[in-house]
Amino acid sequence: MTNITPFLEKAEKYHGHICSGQVLGIRMSLMALRLLDLKPEDNLRDLVIFLETDRCVADATHVVTGVTLGRRRVKVYGYGKTAMSFLDLKSGRAVRVHVTTSDRPPHDVPKQEQIAFWEKYADDDIFAWQEVHIDMPEGELPGPPVRVCTCAACGEDVLDCKEVLRDGKTYCRACADGAYYRPLEVCHE
């Protein structure tokens, strides 16, 4: 097992505390990189991470890899699973790692107890992995926007093939299918 202490220090600064999610996320990320013959110090420009949760492990992946959402190299799926896949666009190889145990120390135990709890386990005792294939549609690839359209209803730009075509018109998903928000008043420009 790789020494995770330097990553724990960075994780505590970035995430605000050390918890099981941070320890597991760091170890999962290191394991996935190792399986793809990559290292944290490599140029990981071609790495795309698919998170199956939006919890603590997500921040840990950033600490290990430096990969960010804003560069379109992190995809979040709300599956509620402590699992993630790593796709190396350069080689085309991908691996999915997930936690196999529900054993966890209480969330409020001190940092050193969290770390000590997980140190007693080898990676193979708490993780399973498999090589996977991940299709990357044109509008999901990192880089500049593939296409920019304007919504016929709200007039806002829609990037990267996320538009919806209905009755010959282009709409954003919020106007086409309903938004996650409800305006309380008129938009101020």
N, C-alpha and C positions, 0 to 999 in steps of 0.2 A: 504494500500500500504506500502511495506517495505521501510525503510529509505535507499535511494540510495546514500547518500552523500559519504560514504566511498568508494563505487565503482566508483563514479565520479572522486574522487581524483586519484585512481589507473588508471582509464581509461585515464585521461588527461596525466599522466606520460607515459603510454604505447602507446597511440595512437597519442599523441602530441597536442591535443586540444579537447574541448568539442563541440559536434554538436548534431543535432537531432538523428543521427544514433547511437551515443554513449548512449544517454538517452534511446532511444527506445530499443536498444540491451540489455542494462542492465535490463530494466524492463521486456522485453520478456523472458530473461534468468531466472530471478527470478520467473516469473509467471510459466514457464515450470517446474522448479524445484519444486515449491510448488505443482503443479498438479501431479507430480510424487512422492510426499511425501519425497522430498530430500531438503537439505539445502546446501548453498555454503560451509559451514564449514565441511560437510560430506566428507568421502573418496569417491570421484566421479570416481574411477578407472574403473567402469563398465558403465560409461556414454559415449555415442557416439552422436555427434551433426552433423546434416545434415543442412548445410547452403544453402539457395537458392540464395545467393548473395555473392559477394566478396567485399562488401563495408564496411562502418564503423561499422555496427552492428556485423560483424564478429569479430572484435577486442574486442568488448564489451562482447561477450560470453566468451572469454578467461579470461577477467578480473574477471568475476563472478565465473566461474567454474574451471579455471586453466587447462581446457582440451586443448590439443595441436594437431596440424596436424601431427607432427613428431612421435607421439605415435599411429597414425592411428585411432584416436578417433574423428577427424573432417573430414567430407566429404563435398566437395564444389561442388554444382551444379549451373551452370551459368544461372539460370532462370530469373535473374533480378528482383526478388521479395523480399520484406522485410518480409521474412518468414524463419522459421527454425523449425526443428523437433529434439526432444531429445529422445533417446532410452536408457533405463536402461536395460543393458544386464542381470543384476541379476534378475530382476522381469519380464523381457520380455515386459514391458509396454512402450508405446511410445506416445508422444503428439506432435502435430504440432501447432505452434502459428504464426499468421500473422497479419500484420497491416491492419486496416480497413479504415483508413482515409488517404486522400492525402493532408490534411491540414498540413503545415509545416511553421515554421518561416524562413525567409531568412537565407541562410547559413552563411552569414558574420555578423550576429548580435552577440553582446558579449555573452560570456558564461552564465552569469546570466539571460539574456533574453531567451536564449535557454531553460535553466532549468525551469524558471518561466512559459514559454509557455506550457510545458508538465505537470507541476504540477497541472494545472487546470483540467486535465483529469484523470478519474479513468481508471484502466486497461480495464474494460469492455467497455469503451467508444472508445478505440482506437485499441483493439486487439480482435481477435476471435481465438478460439482454438478448436481442436477436437482430440480425441484419434485416433491413426492410427496404422496400422501394417507395420513394416519394415522388409523385408527379408534381412538378412546379409549373402551374399555368402561367402563361405570358404575363398576366397582370400581378403576379405574386413575386416575380424575380426582383432582387435588389437592383438598384440603379435608378436612373431618371424615370419619370412617368412614361408608360408605354402609350397612353392615350389620355386626353383630357376632353371631357364632354361637359355640356351645360344642361342642367336640369330644366325641363320645360315648365315645371311648376314653381320652384323656388328661385331659379336663376343661379344657384351655386354650382361651382365646378365639381365634377366627379372624376376622380383620377383612377388610372390603372384597371380599366375594364370592370369597374364596380357598378356601372350604370345598368338600368333596367329598361328594356324596350317594350312599350305597350302602345298598341294602335298607331304605330309608326312614329311615336315620340320617345324621346330619351328622358328618363327620370332618375333621380337619385333614389337609393333604397328607402330612405326615410319617407319621401313623398309617395313612392310606389307601394310600400308595404307597411308604413307606419313607423314612427320614430321611437326611440327609447325615451324621449323627452316630450313635454307638452309646453308650448310657449304660454307664459302668463300674461304677456303684453306684446305689443308690436316691437319688432326688432329695430334697434336704434343704429343708424349708420353714421 
